[in-house]
Amino acid sequence: MRRRLEEDEERLSPFAAKTSNSRGRLKPEEPSPVRTAYQRDRDRILHTKAFRRLKHKTQVFIAPLLDHYVTRLTHTLEVAQVARTIARALNLNEDLAEAAALGHDIGHGPFGHAGEEALAECLPEGFRHNYQSVRVLDQLENSGRGLNLSWEVLDAVEKSSKAREDIFAEGWGVPATLEGQVVKTADAIAYVNHDIGDAVRAGILRETDLPQSAQGELGRSHAERLNTLVCDAIEASWAATGEVPRVAAPVITFSPRVAAAANELRAFMFQRVYYYDSTRAEAERGKRVVIFLFHHFVSHPGGISPDYSLEGDPVERRAADFVSGMTDRYAIRVARDLGCEDALAWDVR
């Protein structure tokens, strides 16, 4: 069965990442009889405790009481769906794209980017969720043994993050595979669109408030914007199929007009939603909770769960791993039990 699947991969684009060309795993192991290496990686990520915890981690709105807000888990599933669609259309390795998409945010802490900022301030070496995602997958999960994933999956996860100034800005490097580039693009497509829906749900903005140029270029509804961005990424990246002569190094991208509109929309979301007064005030409170928890567990390392950390690491690293693994609700509950004033005021019924 596995050999048949690997033979099927030979029909993919010449630019696709095929299992036969993988750099492999850090620790050699017997291959699965029924799955390719990337399919096995996908399944390993799905079965982790860290993946399950994404259901109660913030995307934009912290510990929402209503049911329909996007969580880090539903965001991850949307990224995987978009990445699979683009990879399939470009005849790339859909299994690699799906595995990387499912793991790309697994290192996010509680309270979204606010929690990330807090831990970056606490640790001398800083903290980035994409690096933490690799750490969770490669070292912390599986009782400290890691998942022993393929090099290509870990590379795509590590380089999935984006700089603020541009969707394709390379603050953390270019993924080595086109599938990794697909995940990076799918992440932006997914979050810009579903964050608009959440902001409308929260009463922060209306669909008609979006920049007119973005509405005209991308569409005036969630479905239209999603369709435009996905189809444009496929068309603009068509050289990845290997069907365009004399293209030696294709990339995943948007057309110039759509890229400009997407970046304008993204900048608008930073200004009107991510840094909106009430959203930011709640995020700052989340930061204070994370900082409180970090300092508490540095001072009281006996309370650090071995499920979230490695015993031989410095206490600051163990505290950061423990706190970053918490869900919003768990972090609030633990901080509340420890007397943190910011947590005591939070309504998380």
N, C-alpha and C positions, 0 to 999 in steps of 0.2 A: 504493500500500500504506500509506504513512504517513498520507495523508489519510483513508483508511478507518479506521485505528486512532484517529486524532484525532476522527473523527465518532463512533466507539464510546464515547469518553470523555464525550460529551455525555449519555449515558445514566447516568452516575455520579450520586451524590448531589449536590445543589446545594452542599453544603459541601466536596466533594472538590476537590483541587488539579488542575485540568485544564491540559494543555499549552498550550491557547490563552490561558490567563490567566497563564502563567508570567512572572516578571520577567526571564527570559532569562539569557543568559550575559554575562560581562564583555566578552568579545571576540566580536562577531557572526561567525557562520559559516553556511555552507550547511547546511540540515537534511539528515538522512539520508533517502534515498528509501524506506527500508523500516522505519524505527524511529521512535518518538516520541522527544522530547528526553530523557525520563526513562529510557527503555529504552537509549538511547545512553550515558547517564551510568552506568547499571548495568554495561554492557559495558566501558566505559573503566576503571572501578574494578577489575573482575575481572581485567583484563589488566596491572595494575600489578605492579611488583616488590615494592612495599610489601605488597600483598595476599598475595603468595606467602610472604613472610617470616612472616606470622601463624602458619604451621603450626609454627614452632619458638619461639613466644613464649608466656610463661606466662599461664594463666588464674588458677589459685590455687597449684598445686604446681610448683615451679621445676625445669625440665629433668628431668622424670620419666623413669626408665629403663624403666618398663612402658608398654605400648601403649595402654591404654584410658583414660588420663586426658584430660580436656578440655584443648585448647589454645585459644589466642586465635582460631585459624581455625575450629575446630569450634564454638566459642561463637558466632562471627559467623554461621555458617551456620544455627545453631539460631535465633538472633534473626531472621534473614531469613525463616525458615519460619514462625515465630510471627507476625511482622509481616504477612506475606502473608495468612495465615489470617484475622487480625482485619480487615485492610483489605478483603479480599474480602467478608467477611460484612457489613461496614458500607457496602459499595458505595462505597468510597473508591478512590483511585488506587494500585493494587497495585504498579505499576512504580516510582512514587516511593518508596513504603515500602521496597521491596526494595533500591533503589539506596542509600538512606540507611542501611539496616541493614548492607549490605555494607561501607560506608565508615565506620561510626560508631566503630570501634576501631582504625582503621588507623594512628593516631598513637601507640599504646601502645608504650612502650619495653620493653627486656628486664626480666624479673623482675616483670612486672605492676605493681601499684600501688606496690610497693617501689621499683622503678626510677623511677616517676613522682615519688615523694617525694624521692628522691635528686636528681633533676634540678631539682626545685622549690627545693631547698636551694642548688644550685649557681648558678642563674641569678638575677640581681637582680630580674628581672620575674616570676620564678616559672615554673612549667611545669604545664600541664594537658593530659591526653591528648586531650580533645575539641578544644581549640584546636590542638593539634599535628596532629590528624587533618585539620582544615581546611587547615593549612599544607602538609601532605604532598600533599593532593589539589590544592590551588590553586597551589602554588608549587614544591615540590621534585620531584614526579614529572615524567616526560616530559622528562628532561635539563634540569630547571630551568624548564620552560615551564608546568608545571601541566597539568591536564586540561580547564580551561575548562568546569567543570560548571555546571549550572543553579543559580540562586540558591536555590531551594527545597531542593535536595539539601544544599548547604553549610549552610544554616540548620538543617536537621534534624540534621546531624552535629554542628554546634557546640553545640546545645542538648540533646544526647542524654544527657549525664551527669546523675547524681542526687546530691543531698545525702544524708548518712548517716541523718538523722533520720526521713525519710519517703520512700517511693517517689515521691510526687508533689510533694515539696518542690522549689522552683524556684531553686536556687542559681545556675544559669547561664541563666535565662530560659526562657520558654515558646516552643516551636516555633511558627512562624507558620502551619503547616499541621497539620491533623488527622493527616495521614500521619506527620509528625514526632513528634507525640504518641504515635501507635501504636508507633513504633520505640522510644521511651523506655520505654513500658510493656512491650513485648516483651523488651527487654533485661533488665529486672528479672525477668520471668517465667522467662526462659531461665536466667539465672545462678543464681538461688536454687535452682532444681531441679537443675541438673547439678552444682553445687558440693556439694550434699548427697551425690550419688552418689560424687563423688571423695573426700569426707571419709570415707564408709563404706568405700570401697576402700582408703584409707590407714590405716584402723583408728582414726581419731580419734573417730568416733561410730557409733552404730547408728541405724537408722530409728526404733526405739522410743524413742530419747533426745529426739526432736523434741517441742516443746511440745504437750501434749495438746489444748489449744484449737485449735492450728493443724492437728493431725491430724484433729480432729473436723470442722473447717470446710472444710479444703482436701483432705483425703484422706490415706491411709496408704501410698501408693506414689507413685513418680515419675509414672506415667501418670495416676493420679487427681488429683494436685496440678496437673499441667499442664492437664488437661482442665477442672478447676474454674476455674483462673485465666483461661484463654482464654475459656471460655464466659461467665464472669462479666463480663469486660471487654467482650465483645460486647453482653451484655444491658444492662449499666449505661450503655453508651455509645450505645444504639440511636438516640438523637436525631441522631447523626451521619449516619444514613441519609437524613434529611430527611423521614421518615415520621411524626414526632411533631409535632403542631401547636404553634405559638406558641413554639418554641425557636429563638432567634435566634443563639445562640453555643454550640453543643454542645462538649463536651470528652470526651476519652478518660479513663476512670476505672474504678474498681472500685466495687462496692456497699460501703457502710460496713462490714458484717460481714467481707467478704472482704478489704477493705483493711486492717482491723485485724489479721486473722490473718496476712496476708502481711507486714505490718510487724513483727509479733511474731516470725515465722519468720526474717526478715532480721536482726533484732536478735540472735536466738539464734545465727545463723551468724557474725556479727561476734565474739560472745563466745567461742564454742566452736571455731570453725574459723579465721577470718581472723586472730584474735589469739591463737590457740593457741600454747603455748610453742615447740614444735618448728617449727611453720609460721612463727612470727614470727622465730625465730632464723635460719632459712634466708633469710627476707626481709631481715633486717638484713645478712646476709652479701652478698646481692645488692645492697643499697644501697651497701655499701662498695666493691664491684666497680665499680659505675656511677660513683661519686665518683672512684675511682682513675682510671678511663678518661677521665672529663671533664677532670681536671686534667692528665693526661698529654697529651691532644691540644690543650689550650690552650697548653701549653708546647712542643708539637711539632706545629704545624698542618700541616706537610708530610705527615703521615700521615693526614689527613682525606680520606676518599674524596669525589671530586666527585659521585659518584652519590647521595650522601646530604645534600648541602649546597649552598649558593649561595656562589660565590667572593667576591662583594663584601660579604658580611655580616661583622659583628664576629666575632672568633675564638671568643668564648664561645658565640655563637649557632650557629656552624658546628660546634663541638665537641658541643653539645647535640643538634643535628640528626643528626650522625653516630652518636653513642652511642645515641640514642633509636631509630634505625633498626635497630640490631643485634638479632639473635635472642639468646636466652639462651645457646645453645651458642657462637655466634660471640663474644659478649662475654666469656664465660669463657675461650675459647681465646686471644683477643687479650690479655686481662689476664694469663693464665698465661704467654704468651710474653714479656710485659713484666715478669714477676717479681712479680706481685701475690700475696701470701700467701693471701688468701681464695680466689682462683681456683685456686691450686695444690692446695688441699685438696679441690676439688670433683670428684666422680665423674660424668663425663659420657661414659663409654665410647663 
